[in-house]
Amino acid sequence: MELMDYLNGAQHSIFRFEYLQDFSATDRDEFAKWQNHELDIAQLGKGWWNDLRVLHKRGVVTQRVRRVVRPMNDYTKFELEIHKESARHGDKIKIIDDDLFQVFNVNLRDFWLVDDKTALKMNYGDAGRYEGFSIDEDVEKYVKAKELLWRHSLPIGEKFIPEI
């Protein structure tokens, strides 16, 4: 199965934790356009936002926590702009500062958690080049991380991100 098969198959919830600060190898063209002020963020994620609409209509809750290291790099700023638009489409998105993240000693990196039953560990190479995912059978550690990260994160758009 592909990643989107798992996400679109969700019955109750989808949670995403974003640990990496740079996925530019995956989003190279869009990121370059954004850097040159040539990108319409509202048009960028139309496919994903349509997926969100369908999921939400079925009652699926979508949540995301984005780890932010300061000072923020340009890619993180780019992604946070996209997340603000995604939040307008019903995605519940929060931010956790790296200093606070380090306190919790969460030993997990980027992952998706579907219905609190399927943990998809994301695999990335240099500069966030997407290299697929693997299923981790130890789902409970992802559920605990989700609960901890969600409880201690701030909703996107609060004063947490003055640079954006």
C-alpha positions in Angstrom: 0.0 0.0 0.0 1.0 3.6 -0.6 1.1 6.3 2.1 -2.1 7.9 0.8 -3.9 4.5 0.9 -3.3 4.4 4.6 -4.3 8.1 5.1 -7.4 7.9 3.0 -8.4 4.7 4.8 -8.5 6.4 8.2 -11.8 5.9 10.0 -11.3 8.2 13.1 -8.0 10.1 13.1 -4.8 11.0 11.4 -1.8 12.4 13.3 1.4 13.7 11.7 4.6 14.6 13.6 7.2 16.6 11.6 10.6 16.5 13.1 12.9 17.5 10.2 13.4 21.2 9.5 14.1 20.8 5.8 12.2 18.8 3.3 13.4 20.9 0.4 14.7 18.0 -1.7 11.2 16.7 -1.8 9.6 20.2 -2.5 12.4 21.7 -4.5 10.3 23.5 -7.2 7.7 24.8 -4.9 10.2 26.0 -2.3 12.2 27.9 -5.0 9.0 29.6 -6.3 8.2 30.6 -2.7 11.7 32.0 -2.2 11.2 34.1 -5.4 7.7 35.2 -4.2 6.1 33.4 -7.2 4.1 30.8 -5.3 0.4 31.0 -4.5 0.1 29.0 -1.3 -3.7 28.8 -1.6 -3.2 26.9 -4.9 -0.3 24.7 -3.8 -2.1 22.1 -1.7 -5.4 21.9 -3.5 -5.1 18.1 -3.7 -4.3 17.6 0.0 -7.0 20.1 1.0 -9.6 18.2 -1.1 -8.4 15.0 0.7 -8.9 16.8 4.0 -12.4 17.9 3.0 -13.3 14.3 2.2 -11.8 13.0 5.5 -13.5 15.6 7.6 -16.8 14.9 6.0 -16.4 11.3 7.1 -15.6 12.5 10.6 -11.9 11.9 10.6 -9.9 14.3 12.8 -6.6 15.4 11.3 -3.9 16.7 13.6 -0.3 17.7 13.0 2.6 18.8 15.3 5.5 20.6 13.7 8.8 20.8 15.6 10.5 24.2 15.1 14.2 24.9 15.7 15.2 28.5 16.2 16.4 30.4 14.4 14.0 29.2 11.8 15.4 28.3 8.4 13.7 29.4 5.2 12.2 26.0 4.6 10.5 25.9 8.0 9.1 29.4 7.3 7.8 28.2 3.9 6.2 25.1 5.5 4.6 27.1 8.3 2.9 29.3 5.7 1.5 26.2 4.1 0.4 24.9 7.5 -1.5 28.1 8.1 -3.4 27.6 4.9 -4.0 23.9 5.7 -5.4 25.0 9.1 -8.0 27.1 7.2 -9.1 23.8 5.6 -9.7 22.1 9.0 -6.3 20.5 9.7 -5.6 21.0 13.4 -2.0 22.1 13.5 0.3 22.9 16.5 3.9 23.9 16.9 6.4 22.7 19.4 9.6 24.6 20.0 12.7 22.4 19.9 13.8 23.5 23.4 10.6 22.1 24.9 10.7 19.1 22.6 14.1 18.2 24.0 12.8 18.2 27.5 10.4 15.4 26.8 13.1 13.1 25.3 10.8 11.8 22.5 13.0 9.4 20.6 10.9 9.4 17.5 11.3 11.3 14.2 8.8 12.0 11.4 5.7 9.8 11.5 2.0 9.4 10.7 -0.4 7.6 13.1 -3.6 6.4 11.6 -6.6 5.7 13.9 -4.0 5.2 16.8 -3.5 1.7 15.3 -1.1 2.1 12.4 2.3 3.8 12.8 4.0 4.9 9.6 7.6 5.8 10.2 8.7 8.3 7.5 12.2 7.8 5.9 14.1 10.8 4.5 17.5 11.2 3.0 19.6 14.4 2.6 17.7 17.7 2.7 14.5 15.8 3.4 14.4 13.7 0.3 11.4 11.4 0.7 12.5 7.7 0.7 9.3 6.0 1.6 7.9 4.8 4.9 7.9 1.7 7.0 5.3 0.3 9.4 6.3 0.1 13.0 4.4 -2.6 15.0 5.2 -0.8 18.3 2.2 1.5 17.9 1.9 2.4 21.6 5.0 4.5 21.7 3.6 6.6 18.8 0.3 7.0 20.6 2.1 8.2 23.8 4.3 10.6 21.8 1.2 12.0 20.0 -0.6 12.6 23.3 2.5 14.3 24.9 3.3 16.4 21.8 -0.3 17.5 21.3 -0.7 18.4 25.0 2.4 20.6 25.1 2.2 22.3 21.6 0.7 25.6 20.7 -1.8 26.1 17.9 -0.3 27.6 14.8 -0.9 31.3 14.5 -0.4 32.1 18.1 2.5 34.4 19.1 4.8 31.5 19.0 5.9 32.4 15.5 6.7 36.2 15.3 8.8 35.8 12.2 6.0 34.6 10.0 
